Amino acid sequence: MSAQRTRHGRQTRQPQPRHGEQARSHAQTRHTPYEIRADFDAHSIVVYQAYSAAIAGPALDAQRFVPPFSFGRMTWIKPSFRWLMHRSNWGRKSGQERILAVRITRDGWEKALGRAVLTTSEPDAVARAEVHVQWDPERSLRGAPLNHYSIQVGVGRALVREFAEQWVVGITDLTPTAHRIADLVRSGRADRAKALLPVEKVYPVPDALARRIAAPG
């Protein structure tokens, strides 16, 4: 730790960056429209998924994904809660009634980014990719597109079992929270709704990964 003198003359110890943190992307600190915003800590990051009760129930009981979750198809994970709410209509769409906050390791998350190919790349490259990345306009509480983007990561069949069995460190059911926020928005109490949203901040992507997932233009 390094020392820093306070205005009262005492020295305080300042925490050093997490391993590799100094190599994080400068693009992420310039507040570009293409930033990963997420709920994360030193070792893990939260991504959101919407499932039917048949899949969500066993996953919550086991605290990892188990059958009938499919290990033979790509699964999409999204660190933006509001984007998933837009996609699932706040857990009201058929087959997307249960909103799960899936906490995975940062090592797993960054491994996925390191294998990713943008869905706007050449079709052959996309077809061969183990992981797909797509950027979509972030959404307001009422579903309006905003002027910055949210990332979606499609974990392909080659990695989906590793994701389900090794990266996942916890699963939380946010369905009641999602419904409560939606009800508050519909009743015109947006301020109270915002207070219930997960806190998402800019995720410090390593430079090499930031270049790999950078949107064109």
N, C-alpha and C positions, 0 to 999 in steps of 0.2 A: 504494500500500500504506500501511496505517496502522502506527504504531509502538506497541509494548507493552513496558512495563518488566518484566523478569524479577525473581525474588526476589533475584538477585545484583546487581541495579542496572543490568544491561545492557539496552539496547533491542533488540528483535527486530522485524523487519518482518513484518506479518501480511498474507496474501493477501486481496485484495478479492474479493467474490462474483462469480461468473460473471454476464455481462450478463443482467439480468432476474431474477437470483436473489433480490433483495430483495423482489420482487413475488410470491414464492412463497406458496402457500396456507398460512394459519394452521391450517386444518383438518388439513393433513398433518403438522403438528408437534404436534398434540394427541393423536396416536396413536388416531384413531378406528378403528372396525372396517373402514372402507373406505379403505384406503391402497394406493397402488401401491408394491410392493416389487420391486426389480430390481437387476441387475448393470449399473451404468452409470458413465460417466466424464463429463468436461466436454463432450464432443461426441457421444457415442453411448450407446445402450442395447441390451442383449441381450434378445431375445425368442426363444421356443422354439416349434418346430413339429415334428410327426412326419409322415414321408412313407414311401412305398414306396421301395425301392432304385432303381426306374426314374426317379423324380423326384429323389431325393436325390443320386444319383451325378453326373448332369450338373451339378446346382447346385453341388456341392462342387468339381467340376473348373473350372467357370466363375467360381466365387465370386460368383455372382448367380443368380437364377432364370431358367431357360431351358426351352423345351419339352423334355419333355412337361408341365411345369408349366402350369396353365391360367390364362390371362390373362382369361378370360371368366366367372370366378366369384369370389365372396367368399373371401378367405383369412383365417383366424383366427390371430392372434398373441397370445402369452401370456408376460408377463415372469416368471411363477412356474414354476420348474423342477419343483417338487413337484406342482403342479396338472397339468402336462402328463404327468408320470409316472403320476398317478392316471388320467388320461384314456386314455393309451396302454398302460396296464399295463406300464410300464417297457420300452416298445418291443416288446412281445410281441403286440399286436393286429395283425390282418391289415391291410396297407396303411399301418401306422404303425410299421414295424420300424426305421426310421432316425430317430434323434433329432438334430435340428439346433439349434445355437445360432446364431441369426441376429443379427448386430450391425447395427443401423440407426442413422441419424442421429437425434439428439434433435430436430432441426428437423422431420424427417419424422414422428416419433412424435407430437410436439405438434401438427403439422398434422392428423394423424388424429384426435386427441382434439378438436381444434377443429371438426371436421366431424361429430362423433359424436352419435348419439341413443341413449338407453338402450332396450334391447329391451323394457322395461316401459312405454314411452311409448305414445301413441295409435297404433293399427295403421297409419293413413295416414302418420303421421310416420316410423314405422319403415320402411315400404315405400319412402318417398322418400329416406331417409338414405343418404349415401355411405359412412358408417361406422357400425357397430353397437358398442355397449358393453354388456357383461354382467358382473355381479358374482356370483361363486360362492364358497361356503365354501372357504377354503384347506384343504389336506390335510396330514396328518402323513405321516411316512415310510411308515406302514402303511396310509395311505389314509383314516384317520378324519377327519371334518370338524372343523375348528378354529373358534374363536370370532371369527375375523376373515376378511376376504374377499379374493379374488384377482380381478383384472380380466382380462377377455378382450376383445380388440378385433378386430372383423371389418372388414377393409379391403375395401370393395366394388369392383365392376367399374370405376367411374370413376377409382379411384386405384390399382388393383392393379398396373398396369404401372409406374406411377411408383414404387410400393413396391419392386417387383422389380428395376427397372433403375436407380433413382436413390437410394433410401434405403439399400439394402443396401450395407454397406461390408466385410462379411466373413462367411463361413459356416464353422462348425466342426462336425465330426461328434462328438457326445457319446454315441453308441450304446454303445461299450465302457464308458464311465463309468457310464451308466445301468444296464447289466447288472451291473457290479461292485457298485454300491450296492444293487441289488435282492438280489443274492446275499448280501451282508453282512447285510441286514435279515432275510432268511429264516433265516440261520444264527445269529441272535441277537446279532450284533455291531453294534448300532445306533450306538454311539459312533464306530466306524471308518467306518460309512456316512455319518454326519453330516459327518465331516471332508472327505468328497469332494464335498459339495454346493456349488454356486456360492454365493458370498456375495451376499445380496440385502439392500439397505437401502432406507429410505423415499425414494422419488423426489420431488423438490420440484416439485410441479405448480403452475403459475401460477394465481392466484386465479380468473381468468375461466374457465379450463379446469376447475378443480376444481368450480366451480359447475355447469358443463355436464354433467359426468359423475357428479355426486353422486347416490348412491342415495337413493330416497325414504325419508322417515322419519328 
